[in-house]
Amino acid sequence: MNALVLRLPATTTPADPACPQAAEPGSIAALVPRVRSGDRHAAAALLRQMQARWYRFCLAQLRRPHDADDATQEVALRVLSKLPRLRQIERFETWSFGIAVNVCRESRRRSTRHRAADVAAAEPAAAASPDAASTTEDLAALHAALADLPPRQREAVTLRYLEGMTIADAAAAMRCRPGTIKAAVFNGLRTLRRRLAEDPR
């Protein structure tokens, strides 16, 4: 099969800091303060916006759909419970993925302790909101290749390319140095390219 291309997010022109703009109604920036003030409708809207992205990340880390479902629900619960303590609202997305990183690490540790899961035999599933140009077969190949990466590389590649985070934001989510993320991404992509190029399909 042709090697699957991991697409970088489209570049955008940064806003002029001298001309701040109000957050769009319904945007994450607008919803987070309302959730912190106890608005349940805003909380439901925020979860609707973020759960598909959390699920996509968790699925890439854990591979099994039911594990990803459980992890996503745990991420949502922790985000809502910890949100009042978030100091920088503009860092919400990075902060929430930091929670997702921790939840997935805990899930892997439990899996290692309690069951010898045959990850290679797990049925692959498409991410909650895959790129329209990606086929189910390509997504299955990508998740299979990601599953073979060491956990740190898998986390870094997923945050950087599937979620479009900057190196700095991925480092903040994973609580490590940017240089560590750069090395993990470099090594992870090299392994992914080799694995996908070797796929016989």
Rosetta blueprint (number, residue, H / E / L):
1 M L
2 N L
3 A L
4 L L
5 V L
6 L L
7 R L
8 L L
9 P L
10 A L
11 T L
12 T L
13 T L
14 P L
15 A L
16 D L
17 P L
18 A L
19 C L
20 P L
21 Q L
22 A L
23 A L
24 E L
25 P L
26 G L
27 S L
28 I H
29 A H
30 A H
31 L H
32 V H
33 P H
34 R H
35 V H
36 R H
37 S L
38 G L
39 D L
40 R H
41 H H
42 A H
43 A H
44 A H
45 A H
46 L H
47 L H
48 R H
49 Q H
50 M H
51 Q H
52 A H
53 R H
54 W H
55 Y H
56 R H
57 F H
58 C H
59 L H
60 A H
61 Q H
62 L H
63 R L
64 R L
65 P H
66 H H
67 D H
68 A H
69 D H
70 D H
71 A H
72 T H
73 Q H
74 E H
75 V H
76 A H
77 L H
78 R H
79 V H
80 L H
81 S H
82 K H
83 L H
84 P H
85 R H
86 L L
87 R L
88 Q L
89 I H
90 E H
91 R H
92 F H
93 E H
94 T H
95 W H
96 S H
97 F H
98 G H
99 I H
100 A H
101 V H
102 N H
103 V H
104 C H
105 R H
106 E H
107 S H
108 R H
109 R H
110 R H
111 S H
112 T H
113 R H
114 H H
115 R L
116 A L
117 A L
118 D L
119 V H
120 A H
121 A H
122 A L
123 E L
124 P L
125 A L
126 A L
127 A L
128 A L
129 S L
130 P L
131 D L
132 A L
133 A L
134 S L
135 T L
136 T H
137 E H
138 D H
139 L H
140 A H
141 A H
142 L H
143 H H
144 A H
145 A H
146 L H
147 A H
148 D L
149 L L
150 P L
151 P H
152 R H
153 Q H
154 R H
155 E H
156 A H
157 V H
158 T H
159 L H
160 R H
161 Y H
162 L H
163 E L
164 G L
165 M L
166 T L
167 I H
168 A H
169 D H
170 A H
171 A H
172 A H
173 A H
174 M H
175 R L
176 C L
177 R L
178 P H
179 G H
180 T H
181 I H
182 K H
183 A H
184 A H
185 V H
186 F H
187 N H
188 G H
189 L H
190 R H
191 T H
192 L H
193 R H
194 R H
195 R H
196 L H
197 A H
198 E H
199 D L
200 P L
201 R L
